[in-house]
Amino acid sequence: MATDAGSVQELKSCRTTSPVPAGPDHGETEERALSFHGFRYTCRITPQSAPRTLPVLILGGSEQDRHSWLRQERRLAPVATVITVDLPGYGDSDFLPVSFGIDFLSGAVRHLLEELRIPRVNLVGACFGAAVGLRFAQHCPDMLERLALIGMCLNIPPDYATSMRRWAELIERGETSPIAQELTERFMSPPGASRVRRHAAVSRLVYAGIAGQSPERKRKSAEHNARLMRHEWYRPGSTPDVPALVVTGEFDTLTTPAMGREVARRLPGARFLTVKETDHLAPVERPDDFADLLVRFCTDLPLDGLPYAHPAERFGVPMVHP
């Protein structure tokens, strides 16, 4: 599909008052509608006029949107401009056909930064957002200052792929409640198997969020599952030699700590750590602690001795900071 030649001039933006109280030097949160190859998408920007680090761009998971990171935004906003986004095919953005894969979404990330005139970012990617973020790092290494990947693996687990095929059939029949239940069980560790913060409450939240999707969101979710099956999840290749952090919940059964370590081994100088008493949804189960971790990583503060995380493991060639 050809790029809309007039899209740059015709970009629409609207300013909305952020539900997050503004702190020192915070500007008003802005939501901006953009268009990439004819597909409309929306970003959320909370500016910081006196930043301690470069802007932080957060790419959320498949069941998240640009509003899913408000707790982290609140903690990050005092030190950096924070950007969250509904890429094409997700959240409130336009439906994206399955023929468009992770390479296309990586291109949309680059388009976003170019439109915002932001040359380099600290990129945080969670689950599906981590796959997009890593591909962006491979395609656009000069635009990356730091890279944090949350709940990332090198391959989609075979049993999960099998489940996605069954979910496609259920969606065709309009049976979405079983999918919501199965996805909740996939995202969460088995109840009672380990001590996970807010396990019951988060389970209810996840189930309600999936089961209560609008018809358009369900359509996008079905296309997302098809996209995962059709396109390459992880592509071996060079990655930029920038500070990198791979994070997994210590009881994550979807993208296990062993899987996270394999990702860290592919990144120069990466560190890997697990967040205590969490599973695949660590940012939801320990939001304030997770926000603290992101602030520390993006401002080069120590990651040792954190009460909410196990000691960081270092892989590859250690990074040398001035």
C-alpha positions as CSV (number, residue, x, y, z in Angstrom):
1,M,0.0,0.0,0.0
2,A,1.4,3.4,-1.0
3,T,2.1,6.1,1.5
4,D,-0.5,8.9,1.6
5,A,1.5,11.8,0.1
6,G,-0.5,14.3,2.0
7,S,-0.5,12.5,5.3
8,V,2.3,14.6,6.8
9,Q,0.6,17.9,6.1
10,E,-2.8,16.5,7.2
11,L,-1.8,15.1,10.6
12,K,-4.4,15.8,13.2
13,S,-3.6,16.4,16.8
14,C,-5.7,17.1,19.9
15,R,-4.7,18.1,23.4
16,T,-6.3,16.4,26.3
17,T,-5.9,16.9,30.0
18,S,-3.9,14.0,31.5
19,P,-5.6,12.0,34.3
20,V,-2.1,11.8,35.8
21,P,-1.4,14.9,38.0
22,A,1.4,17.0,36.5
23,G,4.6,17.3,38.4
24,P,7.5,19.8,38.2
25,D,8.4,20.8,34.7
26,H,5.7,18.5,33.2
27,G,3.9,19.8,30.2
28,E,0.3,19.0,29.4
29,T,-0.2,15.5,28.1
30,E,-0.9,15.5,24.4
31,E,-2.6,12.8,22.2
32,R,-1.7,12.9,18.6
33,A,-3.2,11.1,15.6
34,L,-0.7,10.1,12.9
35,S,-0.9,8.2,9.7
36,F,1.6,5.6,8.4
37,H,1.0,4.1,4.9
38,G,-2.6,5.1,5.2
39,F,-3.2,3.6,8.6
40,R,-4.2,5.9,11.4
41,Y,-2.6,5.4,14.8
42,T,-2.4,7.4,18.0
43,C,0.3,8.3,20.5
44,R,0.3,9.8,23.9
45,I,3.1,12.2,25.0
46,T,3.8,13.6,28.4
47,P,6.7,16.1,27.9
48,Q,9.4,16.9,30.4
49,S,11.1,20.3,29.9
50,A,14.1,19.5,32.2
51,P,14.8,15.8,31.5
52,R,17.5,13.7,33.1
53,T,17.5,11.3,30.2
54,L,16.3,11.0,26.6
55,P,12.6,10.3,25.9
56,V,11.2,7.0,27.0
57,L,9.0,5.2,24.4
58,I,6.9,2.3,25.7
59,L,5.6,-0.4,23.4
60,G,3.0,-2.4,25.3
61,G,1.7,-6.0,24.8
62,S,-1.0,-7.1,22.5
63,E,-3.8,-6.7,25.1
64,Q,-2.6,-3.3,26.2
65,D,-3.0,0.2,24.8
66,R,-1.4,3.6,25.3
67,H,-3.3,4.1,28.6
68,S,-2.1,0.8,30.2
69,W,1.1,2.4,31.5
70,L,-0.2,5.4,33.6
71,R,1.5,4.2,36.8
72,Q,4.8,3.9,35.0
73,E,4.2,7.2,33.2
74,R,3.7,9.0,36.6
75,R,7.1,7.8,37.9
76,L,9.0,8.3,34.6
77,A,7.6,11.8,33.8
78,P,9.7,13.6,36.3
79,V,12.9,12.4,34.6
80,A,12.0,12.2,30.9
81,T,9.4,12.8,28.2
82,V,7.2,9.6,28.1
83,I,5.5,8.3,25.0
84,T,3.1,5.5,24.7
85,V,1.4,4.5,21.4
86,D,-1.4,2.4,19.9
87,L,0.4,1.2,16.7
88,P,-1.7,0.3,13.7
89,G,-3.8,-2.7,14.4
90,Y,-4.0,-2.2,18.2
91,G,-5.9,-0.1,20.8
92,D,-7.9,2.7,19.1
93,S,-5.9,2.7,15.9
94,D,-7.0,1.5,12.5
95,F,-7.4,-2.2,11.9
96,L,-4.2,-3.7,10.3
97,P,-4.6,-6.7,8.0
98,V,-2.5,-9.8,8.8
99,S,-0.3,-9.2,5.7
100,F,1.4,-6.5,7.7
101,G,3.9,-7.9,10.1
102,I,6.5,-6.9,12.7
103,D,8.7,-5.2,10.1
104,F,5.8,-2.9,9.2
105,L,5.2,-2.1,12.8
106,S,8.9,-1.4,13.3
107,G,8.6,1.1,10.5
108,A,5.6,2.7,12.2
109,V,7.8,3.2,15.3
110,R,10.4,5.0,13.2
111,H,7.7,7.1,11.6
112,L,6.4,8.0,15.0
113,L,9.8,9.3,16.2
114,E,10.4,11.1,12.9
115,E,7.1,12.9,13.1
116,L,7.8,13.9,16.7
117,R,11.3,15.0,15.7
118,I,12.9,12.7,18.4
119,P,16.2,11.4,17.1
120,R,16.9,8.9,19.9
121,V,14.9,7.2,22.6
122,N,15.1,4.8,25.5
123,L,12.9,2.0,24.3
124,V,10.8,-0.2,26.6
125,G,9.0,-3.1,25.0
126,A,6.7,-5.6,26.7
127,C,5.8,-9.0,25.3
128,F,4.6,-8.3,21.7
129,G,5.9,-4.8,22.1
130,A,9.3,-6.3,22.9
131,A,9.3,-8.2,19.6
132,V,8.5,-5.0,17.7
133,G,11.1,-3.0,19.8
134,L,13.9,-5.5,19.1
135,R,13.1,-5.4,15.4
136,F,13.2,-1.6,15.5
137,A,16.6,-1.9,17.3
138,Q,17.9,-4.0,14.4
139,H,16.5,-1.7,11.7
140,C,17.3,1.7,13.4
141,P,20.2,1.3,15.7
142,D,21.1,4.9,15.5
143,M,17.8,5.9,17.0
144,L,18.3,3.9,20.2
145,E,19.9,5.0,23.5
146,R,18.9,2.1,25.7
147,L,16.7,-1.0,25.2
148,A,14.6,-2.8,27.9
149,L,12.7,-5.9,26.9
150,I,10.0,-7.4,29.2
151,G,8.6,-10.9,28.9
152,M,10.4,-11.6,25.6
153,C,11.4,-14.9,24.1
154,L,13.1,-16.0,20.9
155,N,10.3,-18.3,19.7
156,I,6.6,-18.5,20.3
157,P,6.1,-21.6,22.5
158,P,4.6,-24.5,20.4
159,D,1.7,-25.1,22.7
160,Y,0.8,-21.4,22.6
161,A,0.8,-21.6,18.8
162,T,-1.5,-24.6,18.9
163,S,-3.8,-22.7,21.2
164,M,-3.9,-19.7,18.8
165,R,-5.2,-22.0,16.0
166,R,-8.0,-23.2,18.2
167,W,-8.8,-19.6,19.3
168,A,-9.2,-18.7,15.7
169,E,-11.9,-21.3,15.3
170,L,-13.6,-20.2,18.5
171,I,-13.7,-16.5,17.4
172,E,-15.3,-17.6,14.1
173,R,-18.1,-19.2,16.2
174,G,-18.3,-16.2,18.5
175,E,-17.2,-18.1,21.5
176,T,-14.9,-15.6,23.2
177,S,-15.3,-16.5,26.9
178,P,-13.2,-19.7,26.6
179,I,-10.4,-17.6,24.9
180,A,-10.5,-15.0,27.7
181,Q,-10.2,-17.8,30.3
182,E,-7.3,-19.5,28.5
183,L,-5.4,-16.3,27.9
184,T,-5.8,-15.4,31.5
185,E,-4.3,-18.8,32.5
186,R,-1.5,-18.3,30.0
187,F,-0.6,-14.8,31.2
188,M,-0.8,-15.8,34.9
189,S,1.1,-18.5,36.8
190,P,-1.1,-21.4,38.1
191,P,-2.9,-20.2,41.2
192,G,-1.4,-21.5,44.4
193,A,1.8,-22.7,42.6
194,S,3.8,-19.7,43.8
195,R,3.4,-16.4,45.6
196,V,2.5,-13.8,43.1
197,R,1.4,-10.3,44.1
198,R,-2.2,-9.5,43.5
199,H,-2.7,-12.8,41.6
200,A,-6.5,-13.1,42.1
201,A,-7.2,-9.4,41.4
202,V,-5.0,-9.3,38.3
203,S,-6.5,-12.5,37.0
204,R,-10.0,-11.0,37.3
205,L,-8.8,-7.8,35.6
206,V,-7.2,-9.7,32.7
207,Y,-10.3,-11.9,32.2
208,A,-12.7,-9.0,32.2
209,G,-10.5,-6.9,29.9
210,I,-10.4,-9.7,27.3
211,A,-14.0,-11.0,27.7
212,G,-15.4,-7.4,27.5
213,Q,-13.7,-6.4,24.3
214,S,-15.8,-4.6,21.7
215,P,-16.4,-6.3,18.4
216,E,-13.7,-4.2,16.8
217,R,-11.2,-5.1,19.5
218,K,-12.0,-8.8,19.1
219,R,-11.5,-8.5,15.3
220,K,-8.1,-6.9,16.0
221,S,-7.2,-9.6,18.5
222,A,-8.0,-12.3,15.9
223,E,-5.9,-10.6,13.3
224,H,-3.1,-10.2,15.9
225,N,-3.1,-14.0,16.5
226,A,-3.0,-14.6,12.8
227,R,-0.1,-12.2,12.5
228,L,1.9,-14.1,15.1
229,M,1.4,-17.3,13.1
230,R,2.3,-15.9,9.8
231,H,5.3,-13.6,10.5
232,E,8.7,-14.1,11.9
233,W,8.7,-13.4,15.7
234,Y,12.4,-13.1,16.2
235,R,15.0,-12.6,13.5
236,P,18.6,-13.3,14.2
237,G,20.8,-10.3,13.4
238,S,23.0,-7.6,14.8
239,T,21.7,-5.5,17.6
240,P,23.1,-2.1,18.7
241,D,25.8,-2.0,21.4
242,V,23.7,0.0,23.8
243,P,22.8,-0.7,27.4
244,A,20.2,-3.4,27.4
245,L,18.0,-5.0,30.1
246,V,15.9,-8.1,29.8
247,V,13.2,-8.6,32.5
248,T,11.0,-11.5,33.4
249,G,8.8,-12.3,36.3
250,E,10.4,-15.0,38.5
251,F,7.3,-17.2,38.1
252,D,6.5,-16.4,34.4
253,T,5.3,-19.6,32.8
254,L,4.7,-18.0,29.3
255,T,8.1,-16.4,28.7
256,T,10.1,-18.1,31.4
257,P,13.3,-16.9,33.0
258,A,15.3,-19.4,30.9
259,M,13.8,-17.9,27.7
260,G,14.6,-14.4,29.0
261,R,18.3,-15.4,29.5
262,E,18.4,-16.7,25.9
263,V,17.3,-13.2,24.7
264,A,19.9,-11.5,26.9
265,R,22.6,-13.7,25.4
266,R,21.8,-12.2,22.0
267,L,22.3,-8.6,23.1
268,P,25.7,-7.0,23.6
269,G,26.4,-6.2,27.3
270,A,22.8,-7.1,28.3
271,R,21.7,-7.6,31.9
272,F,18.9,-9.9,32.9
273,L,16.9,-10.0,36.1
274,T,13.7,-11.4,37.4
275,V,11.1,-9.4,39.4
276,K,10.2,-11.2,42.6
277,E,6.7,-12.5,43.3
278,T,5.4,-11.8,39.7
279,D,4.7,-13.8,36.5
280,H,4.2,-12.6,32.9
281,L,2.4,-9.5,34.2
282,A,5.1,-8.0,36.4
283,P,4.3,-4.4,35.4
284,V,0.7,-4.9,36.6
285,E,1.4,-6.9,39.7
286,R,4.2,-4.6,41.0
287,P,3.6,-1.4,39.1
288,D,5.5,1.0,41.4
289,D,8.5,-1.2,41.8
290,F,8.5,-1.9,38.1
291,A,8.4,1.9,37.4
292,D,11.3,2.3,39.8
293,L,13.3,-0.3,37.8
294,L,12.6,1.6,34.6
295,V,13.7,4.9,36.1
296,R,16.9,3.4,37.4
297,F,17.7,1.7,34.1
298,C,17.0,4.8,32.0
299,T,19.1,7.1,34.2
300,D,22.0,4.7,34.8
301,L,21.3,4.2,38.5
302,P,22.5,0.9,40.1
303,L,20.3,-2.2,39.6
304,D,22.0,-4.1,42.4
305,G,20.4,-4.8,45.8
306,L,16.9,-4.0,44.7
307,P,14.4,-5.5,47.3
308,Y,11.9,-6.4,44.6
309,A,14.3,-8.1,42.2
310,H,16.8,-10.9,42.2
311,P,20.4,-9.9,41.4
312,A,21.0,-8.8,37.9
313,E,22.9,-11.2,35.7
314,R,25.3,-9.8,33.1
315,F,25.7,-11.3,29.6
316,G,28.1,-10.5,26.7
317,V,30.6,-7.7,26.8
318,P,30.0,-5.3,29.8
319,M,29.0,-1.8,28.9
320,V,31.4,0.9,29.8
321,H,29.7,4.2,30.9
322,P,31.5,7.5,31.2
